[in-house]
Amino acid sequence: MSRSLTPSRIVLERNGVERTVAAAVVEMEVGVRDPEPGSSILPWPDPNQDIPALDTDEDGCTSPDVGWIVYGEPRDRDYAVGVDAKLVKGMWGTPANPAIVPPGYLPNQRPRLARGHLLARQLGGSGDTIANLVTLYQSMNQGPLLRDEDVIRAAIDSCEVVNVSSIPNYQGSGSFPVKSVTITAIGNCGFFLQDTTPNLGE
């Protein structure tokens, strides 16, 4: 991952695709560091949503950390480029919105396809933005990818604060462009996961 800073934004480049976010994103390293002062990253839950944030008594954890999620700006308006997040217990997202159709998705395709979250619903990921949805085979989305997400969720439920990066790897701009998804997750108490899951149908 390479970075080039400007006064108001940071440009991240992965897999040859540049993506711009509104502020500096935490680097994937052991330990947890908040976004830089003055960033426009909003804490999770979004203050514009009618979802109260959990305090330490409600979630059972002693950490005062507040989670956040940054979705990369989609390429060509529809191609999600990745998500970075700091995840804490109590974060839950939304299911995939049927009105949002990521590139390559067909409802009656065989093998079955899914509007797959880059950052899973159970990890706080939104299903209401094209920036978090890509076309995945259902067997991959509900199989090896789900297993990784379950492991991360278990770490968060045990009160680890986990930095997550989820990146789609593209093979072009054809009818079915995503060849795999790479997830890196690093907790503040030793948790580590890095996995690239091929997008294969069964």
C-alpha positions in Angstrom: 0.0 0.0 0.0 1.4 3.4 -1.0 0.2 6.8 0.2 0.5 10.4 -1.1 -0.7 13.1 1.3 -2.5 16.3 0.4 -3.7 18.9 2.9 -7.3 17.7 2.8 -7.3 14.0 1.7 -5.3 10.9 1.5 -4.9 8.7 -1.6 -4.5 5.0 -1.0 -3.3 2.7 -3.8 -3.9 -1.0 -3.7 -3.7 -3.4 -6.7 -3.0 -0.5 -9.0 -6.3 1.2 -8.1 -6.2 4.6 -6.4 -9.0 5.5 -4.0 -9.5 8.7 -2.2 -11.0 9.0 1.3 -11.8 12.1 3.3 -9.1 11.7 5.9 -6.1 9.6 7.0 -7.0 6.0 7.6 -5.4 4.0 10.4 -2.5 1.8 9.1 -2.8 -1.9 9.6 -0.4 -2.5 12.5 -0.4 -4.2 15.8 -2.3 -1.8 18.2 -5.0 0.7 17.5 -4.5 4.3 16.5 -7.4 6.8 16.0 -7.8 8.8 12.8 -5.7 12.0 12.7 -7.1 15.1 14.5 -9.5 17.1 12.3 -10.5 14.2 10.2 -14.0 14.0 8.8 -14.4 10.4 9.5 -17.6 9.9 11.6 -17.7 7.5 14.5 -19.9 4.5 14.3 -22.8 4.6 14.7 -23.3 7.5 12.2 -24.7 10.4 14.3 -27.2 10.9 11.5 -28.7 7.5 12.2 -31.2 6.8 15.0 -28.9 4.3 16.6 -27.5 5.1 20.0 -23.8 4.4 20.6 -23.1 1.8 23.3 -21.2 2.8 26.4 -18.8 0.5 28.2 -21.5 -0.7 30.6 -23.8 -1.7 27.8 -21.3 -3.7 25.7 -19.5 -5.3 28.6 -16.1 -4.0 27.5 -13.8 -1.6 29.4 -12.3 0.0 26.3 -13.4 3.6 25.6 -12.7 3.2 21.9 -15.2 4.4 19.4 -15.4 2.5 16.1 -15.5 4.0 12.6 -15.8 2.9 9.0 -14.4 4.5 5.8 -15.7 3.3 2.4 -13.4 4.0 -0.5 -14.8 6.1 -3.3 -16.1 3.7 -6.0 -14.3 3.6 -9.3 -16.4 4.5 -12.3 -19.3 5.1 -9.8 -20.1 1.4 -9.4 -16.9 -0.5 -8.6 -16.2 -0.7 -4.9 -12.5 -0.4 -4.1 -12.3 -1.2 -0.4 -13.2 -0.5 3.2 -11.1 0.4 6.2 -12.6 0.3 9.7 -11.9 0.2 13.4 -14.3 -2.3 14.9 -15.6 -2.4 18.5 -18.3 -4.5 20.1 -21.8 -3.3 19.4 -21.3 -2.5 15.7 -23.9 -4.0 13.4 -24.7 -3.1 9.8 -27.5 -3.5 7.4 -28.5 -6.2 4.8 -27.8 -5.7 1.1 -30.3 -3.3 -0.4 -32.0 -5.0 -3.4 -32.2 -1.7 -5.2 -28.3 -1.6 -5.4 -26.9 -3.7 -8.2 -23.1 -4.1 -8.2 -21.4 -4.9 -11.5 -21.9 -8.5 -12.6 -24.9 -9.2 -10.4 -27.8 -11.2 -12.0 -30.6 -12.4 -9.7 -31.2 -15.8 -11.4 -27.6 -16.7 -12.3 -26.4 -20.3 -11.7 -24.3 -20.8 -9.7 -26.1 -18.3 -7.4 -24.7 -14.8 -6.9 -24.8 -12.5 -4.0 -24.6 -8.8 -3.4 -21.6 -9.4 -1.1 -20.6 -7.0 1.7 -16.9 -6.1 1.7 -17.3 -5.3 5.4 -19.8 -7.8 6.6 -23.1 -6.8 8.1 -22.1 -8.5 11.4 -19.1 -6.3 11.5 -21.0 -3.1 11.0 -20.9 -2.9 7.2 -23.7 -1.1 5.3 -25.7 -2.8 2.6 -27.1 0.6 1.5 -24.0 1.9 -0.3 -22.5 0.6 -3.6 -19.1 1.4 -2.0 -19.5 -1.8 0.2 -21.1 -4.2 -2.2 -19.6 -6.4 -4.9 -20.8 -9.4 -6.8 -19.7 -12.7 -5.2 -20.7 -16.3 -5.6 -23.1 -17.2 -2.9 -21.1 -20.3 -2.0 -18.0 -18.1 -1.4 -20.0 -15.4 0.4 -21.7 -17.9 2.8 -18.7 -20.2 3.0 -15.0 -19.3 3.4 -15.7 -15.5 3.5 -18.3 -16.0 6.2 -15.9 -18.1 8.3 -13.3 -15.3 8.3 -16.0 -12.8 9.3 -17.2 -15.1 12.1 -13.6 -15.3 13.5 -13.3 -11.5 13.5 -16.7 -11.1 15.1 -15.7 -13.5 17.9 -12.6 -11.4 18.5 -14.7 -8.2 18.8 -17.2 -9.9 21.1 -14.2 -10.8 23.3 -13.6 -7.0 23.6 -10.7 -6.7 21.2 -10.6 -3.5 19.2 -9.9 -4.7 15.6 -8.6 -2.8 12.6 -10.0 -4.3 9.4 -9.2 -3.7 5.7 -11.3 -5.5 3.1 -10.2 -5.1 -0.5 -11.7 -6.6 -3.7 -9.2 -7.8 -6.3 -10.3 -7.2 -9.8 -9.5 -9.1 -13.0 -10.8 -6.5 -15.4 -14.1 -4.7 -16.1 -16.0 -7.5 -17.7 -19.3 -9.0 -16.6 -17.9 -10.6 -13.5 -14.9 -8.6 -12.4 -14.1 -9.6 -8.8 -11.6 -12.6 -8.6 -11.0 -12.5 -4.8 -11.4 -10.5 -1.6 -8.5 -9.8 0.7 -9.2 -9.2 4.4 -6.6 -8.1 6.9 -7.7 -7.8 10.6 -5.4 -6.9 13.5 -6.6 -6.6 17.0 -5.1 -4.7 20.0 -4.7 -7.9 22.1 -2.9 -10.1 19.6 -5.7 -11.1 17.1 -4.5 -11.4 13.5 -6.1 -12.6 10.4 -5.1 -12.2 6.8 -6.8 -14.1 4.0 -7.4 -13.8 0.3 -10.6 -15.7 -0.6 -11.1 -16.7 -4.3 -14.5 -15.8 -5.7 -15.4 -19.3 -6.9 -18.8 -20.7 -7.5 -20.0 -24.3 -6.8 
